[in-house]
Protein backbone atom coordinates (compact mmCIF):
# COMPACT_ATOMS: atom_id res chain seq x y z
CA UNK A 1 0.00 0.00 0.00
CA UNK A 2 1.46 3.35 -1.02
CA UNK A 3 1.90 6.30 1.32
CA UNK A 4 -0.81 8.23 -0.55
CA UNK A 5 -3.30 5.36 -0.10
CA UNK A 6 -2.72 5.49 3.68
CA UNK A 7 -3.10 9.28 3.84
CA UNK A 8 -6.14 9.95 6.08
CA UNK A 9 -7.24 12.76 3.74
CA UNK A 10 -7.39 10.24 0.88
CA UNK A 11 -9.06 7.50 2.95
CA UNK A 12 -11.78 9.94 4.09
CA UNK A 13 -12.21 11.20 0.50
CA UNK A 14 -11.24 14.76 1.46
CA UNK A 15 -8.78 14.43 -1.40
CA UNK A 16 -11.19 13.61 -4.16
CA UNK A 17 -14.40 15.18 -2.87
CA UNK A 18 -13.00 18.58 -1.86
CA UNK A 19 -9.29 18.82 -2.68
CA UNK A 20 -6.93 17.67 -5.37
CA UNK A 21 -3.83 15.73 -4.26
CA UNK A 22 -1.25 18.04 -2.66
CA UNK A 23 1.89 17.90 -0.60
CA UNK A 24 1.77 19.46 2.83
CA UNK A 25 4.44 22.14 3.00
CA UNK A 26 3.38 24.28 5.97
CA UNK A 27 2.42 23.25 9.48
CA UNK A 28 -1.19 23.83 10.55
CA UNK A 29 -2.37 23.30 14.12
CA UNK A 30 -6.05 23.63 15.02
CA UNK A 31 -7.19 23.44 18.66
CA UNK A 32 -10.59 23.58 20.28
CA UNK A 33 -9.82 24.45 23.88
CA UNK A 34 -6.88 22.18 24.73
CA UNK A 35 -7.72 19.43 22.21
CA UNK A 36 -5.87 19.40 18.89
CA UNK A 37 -7.69 18.42 15.71
CA UNK A 38 -6.15 15.29 14.22
CA UNK A 39 -7.36 13.79 10.95
CA UNK A 40 -10.42 11.64 11.58
CA UNK A 41 -10.94 12.49 15.25
CA UNK A 42 -14.47 13.25 16.45
CA UNK A 43 -15.77 16.41 18.09
CA UNK A 44 -19.33 16.86 19.28
CA UNK A 45 -21.02 20.11 18.21
CA UNK A 46 -20.87 21.43 21.78
CA UNK A 47 -17.06 21.09 21.70
CA UNK A 48 -16.78 23.23 18.56
CA UNK A 49 -19.20 25.97 19.56
CA UNK A 50 -16.49 28.65 19.45
CA UNK A 51 -13.85 29.22 16.81
CA UNK A 52 -10.66 27.28 17.33
CA UNK A 53 -7.16 28.57 17.90
CA UNK A 54 -5.20 28.11 14.68
CA UNK A 55 -1.43 28.31 14.34
CA UNK A 56 0.21 28.51 10.93
CA UNK A 57 3.82 27.67 10.19
CA UNK A 58 5.99 28.97 7.39
CA UNK A 59 9.18 30.93 7.65
CA UNK A 60 8.74 34.23 5.81
CA UNK A 61 6.63 36.92 7.49
CA UNK A 62 5.98 38.40 4.04
CA UNK A 63 4.00 35.26 3.13
CA UNK A 64 0.25 35.31 3.77
CA UNK A 65 -2.27 32.50 4.00
CA UNK A 66 -6.01 31.94 3.63
CA UNK A 67 -7.79 29.48 5.90
CA UNK A 68 -11.18 28.03 4.97
CA UNK A 69 -13.33 25.65 7.00
CA UNK A 70 -15.91 23.68 5.02
CA UNK A 71 -18.43 20.88 5.48
CA UNK A 72 -18.87 18.93 2.24
CA UNK A 73 -21.62 16.81 3.83
CA UNK A 74 -24.32 19.43 4.50
CA UNK A 75 -27.13 18.87 5.24
CA UNK A 76 -26.48 15.10 5.20
CA UNK A 77 -23.70 12.89 3.83
CA UNK A 78 -26.20 10.95 1.70
CA UNK A 79 -27.65 14.15 0.20
CA UNK A 80 -25.08 16.96 0.43
CA UNK A 81 -27.20 19.56 -1.40
CA UNK A 82 -25.68 22.47 0.56
CA UNK A 83 -22.12 21.17 0.52
CA UNK A 84 -19.59 22.45 0.60
CA UNK A 85 -20.90 24.65 3.38
CA UNK A 86 -18.46 27.41 4.35
CA UNK A 87 -18.18 27.66 8.13
CA UNK A 88 -15.27 30.08 8.41
CA UNK A 89 -12.75 32.06 6.38
CA UNK A 90 -9.71 34.03 7.51
CA UNK A 91 -7.42 35.74 5.00
CA UNK A 92 -4.08 37.56 5.17
CA UNK A 93 -2.67 35.35 7.95
CA UNK A 94 1.07 36.09 8.19
CA UNK A 95 3.39 33.07 8.28
CA UNK A 96 4.49 31.91 11.74
CA UNK A 97 1.37 33.38 13.38
CA UNK A 98 -2.23 32.27 13.57
CA UNK A 99 -5.77 33.07 12.53
CA UNK A 100 -5.99 35.81 15.18
CA UNK A 101 -3.43 37.80 13.15
CA UNK A 102 -5.39 37.48 9.91
CA UNK A 103 -8.61 39.10 8.79
CA UNK A 104 -11.81 37.15 9.41
CA UNK A 105 -13.99 37.75 6.33
CA UNK A 106 -16.58 35.01 6.97
CA UNK A 107 -17.38 34.75 10.67
CA UNK A 108 -17.13 31.38 12.38
CA UNK A 109 -20.36 29.39 12.39
CA UNK A 110 -20.59 26.41 14.70
CA UNK A 111 -21.08 23.09 12.91
CA UNK A 112 -24.43 21.54 13.87
CA UNK A 113 -24.85 18.33 11.92
CA UNK A 114 -28.35 16.91 12.28
CA UNK A 115 -28.06 13.76 10.14
CA UNK A 116 -25.07 11.47 9.73
CA UNK A 117 -21.37 11.98 10.31
CA UNK A 118 -19.98 15.16 8.76
CA UNK A 119 -16.39 15.90 7.77
CA UNK A 120 -15.26 19.40 8.81
CA UNK A 121 -12.16 20.42 6.91
CA UNK A 122 -9.64 23.19 7.53
CA UNK A 123 -7.72 24.04 4.35
CA UNK A 124 -4.76 26.40 4.23
CA UNK A 125 -3.69 28.14 1.02
CA UNK A 126 -0.71 30.40 0.37
CA UNK A 127 -1.81 33.74 -1.08
CA UNK A 128 -0.02 35.58 -3.88
CA UNK A 129 0.20 38.59 -1.57
CA UNK A 130 -1.66 40.49 1.11
CA UNK A 131 -5.09 41.75 0.10
CA UNK A 132 -5.41 39.41 -2.88
CA UNK A 133 -8.32 37.28 -1.58
CA UNK A 134 -11.89 38.37 -0.86
CA UNK A 135 -14.86 36.80 0.89
CA UNK A 136 -17.53 35.03 -1.11
CA UNK A 137 -21.08 36.30 -0.75
CA UNK A 138 -22.51 32.91 0.22
CA UNK A 139 -21.85 29.99 2.54
CA UNK A 140 -23.80 27.12 0.95
CA UNK A 141 -22.54 25.41 -2.20
CA UNK A 142 -19.11 26.95 -1.70
CA UNK A 143 -16.48 25.18 -3.81
CA UNK A 144 -12.94 25.11 -2.42
CA UNK A 145 -11.38 24.21 -5.78
CA UNK A 146 -13.20 27.02 -7.62
CA UNK A 147 -12.33 29.50 -4.88
CA UNK A 148 -8.65 28.54 -5.08
CA UNK A 149 -8.70 28.90 -8.87
CA UNK A 150 -10.45 32.28 -8.73
CA UNK A 151 -7.70 33.76 -6.54
CA UNK A 152 -4.75 31.82 -8.03
CA UNK A 153 -4.09 30.06 -4.75
CA UNK A 154 -2.94 26.82 -6.31
CA UNK A 155 -3.03 23.62 -4.30
CA UNK A 156 -3.41 23.70 -0.51
CA UNK A 157 -0.27 23.86 1.61
CA UNK A 158 -1.97 22.09 4.54
CA UNK A 159 -5.29 20.55 5.56
CA UNK A 160 -6.74 18.76 8.55
CA UNK A 161 -10.24 17.47 9.27
CA UNK A 162 -12.44 16.14 12.03
CA UNK A 163 -15.74 14.29 12.10
CA UNK A 164 -18.84 15.51 13.87
CA UNK A 165 -22.36 14.24 14.37
CA UNK A 166 -25.42 15.24 16.32
CA UNK A 167 -25.00 15.27 20.09
CA UNK A 168 -26.02 11.94 21.61
CA UNK A 169 -28.73 11.56 24.19
CA UNK A 170 -26.22 11.46 27.03
CA UNK A 171 -26.43 14.04 29.76
CA UNK A 172 -30.19 14.29 30.03
CA UNK A 173 -33.48 12.77 29.02
CA UNK A 174 -33.94 11.48 25.51
CA UNK A 175 -36.60 13.02 23.37
CA UNK A 176 -39.66 10.72 23.07
CA UNK A 177 -39.68 11.24 19.27
CA UNK A 178 -37.10 10.75 16.54
CA UNK A 179 -34.95 13.83 15.95
CA UNK A 180 -34.17 12.97 12.32
Buried (B, 14 or more C-beta within 10 A) or exposed (E): EEEEEEBBBBEBEBBEBBBEEBEBEBEBBBEBEEBBBEBBBEBBBEBBEEBBBBBBBBEEEEBBBBBBBBBBBBBBBEEBEBBBBBBBBBBBBBBBBBBEBBBBBBEBBBBBBEBBEBBBBBBBBBBEEBEBBEEBEEBEBBBBEEBBEEBEBBBBBBBBBBBBBBBEEEEEEEEEEEEE
